Amino acid sequence: MLPSHHDDGYFAPMPLKEKTIERIYWTIGEVAEQLGVNTSLLRYWEKEFGTLRPKRTTKGDRLYTKDDIEKVREIQALLRDRGFTIQGAKDTLKRKKDVRDGHEELVGRLIRVREELLRLRERLSAEVSLLEA
């Protein structure tokens, strides 16, 4: 089907597709409201948990990213929902980080092993071709 056009030979304008701009930063007040906590609690958690480091404006205002908000949600779940102490939550988050780091290292080692196996397969294939000739 051909695009519609006017009698004067010009094409009809396409309807504008509304652009959705995804937010990158939220203020500490917005994050506190989302999570139902006080801003002072977020500042306290920031001091206690080294992994929580929101960006700062030149005025010193905190700007939280999606990743920061996820970290806060995780801290909140450990402390409020699961009843961990601050130290228990810190230990749990550290163990999770250690597991993630170990996982990344393992994936890197497996990729290197795979590359070596592919090189060996190529060499064996070349040698078999020579023997068959």
N, C-alpha and C positions, 0 to 999 in steps of 0.2 A: 504494500500500500504506500502510495506516494505521500510525502508530507503535505499538509494542507497549505494552501496559499490563497492570497486575496486575488480578486479579479484584476488588480493592477499589476500582477506578476510578481509581487513581493511575497516572501514567505511570512506566515504569521509568526509573531514572536513566541518563543518557547516560554512556558510558565517558569518563573524563577523558582529554583529549588532553594528552600530556606537552609542556610548554613547553620549547623549546630557547632558552636564553639564550646569545647570542653574546658571546664575550669582546671587550672593547674594548682592554685593556692587557695587556702582558706585561712582566716584569722583564728587566733586562739579562742575568741568568743564564739565564733561559728562552730568550731570543733567541740567546744565545751557544751554548747546547746545541743548539737547532734547526739552527743553521748550522754547527756543528762548529768554532767559533772560541773564543778566549779573550775574557773580558770586557774585558781590557786593550786588545785589538785594536779592539773596538767603541768604547771610549772614545777611542782614537787616531783612528779614522775620523771620529768625531764632531767632533774638533778640526780635522781636515784638510778635511772636506767640510762647508761651511756649510749645505748643504741638509738635513743630518741633524741634527735638533734634537728628541730625544724630550722628552716632558713630564717634569717633576720633581715629586716629592712635597714636602711641607714639610720633610721630612728630607733632601731632595736626591737620593733614589733615582730612577733613570731609569725611565720607563714608556713602552714602545714601543707604537705603534698599528700596525695592518696596513700603513698607508702608510709608516711608518718602517721596518718590516721589509722592505717591497718595495724601499725605497731602499737598505737595507743589502745585500739580495740583488743589486741592480744593481751596487753598488760592488764586492761580492765577485766577481761575474761578470767585471767589467772587469779587476780586479787579478789574480785567481787563474786564471780560466779563459782569458781572452784575453791575459794577460801585459802589461797596461798598467802604466806607472809611475803613481805617485800623481798627478803633473802631467798625464799623458796622460788618466787617468780623469777628473780635474777638467775638463780641456778638453772631453772628450767629453760629459760631463754638462751643461756650460755650453752647448755647441752644441745639444744636445737641448732644453734649456730655451728657448733663443733660437728654435728652430724651433716649439716649442709656443706660445710667446708670439706669434710671427708668425702662426701658424695661427689663434689666437684673434682676433687683430686682423683678419685676413682674413675670418673668419666674421662678425664684427661689421659689417664694411663691406658684405659681401654681403647681410646681412639688411637693412641700411638701403637698399641699391639695390633690393632686392625690394619693400620697402614703397613706395618712390617709384614703381616701375613699376606696382604695384597701384593707387596713387592716380591715375596717368596713365590707366590702363585705365578706371577709373571715370569720369573726366572725359570721355574720348573716347566712352565708351558713352553718357553723358548727352547729349553733343553730337550723336551720331548719332541718338539718339531724337528730339531736337528737329528735326533736319533731315528725318527721315522723317514727322514729324507734319504 
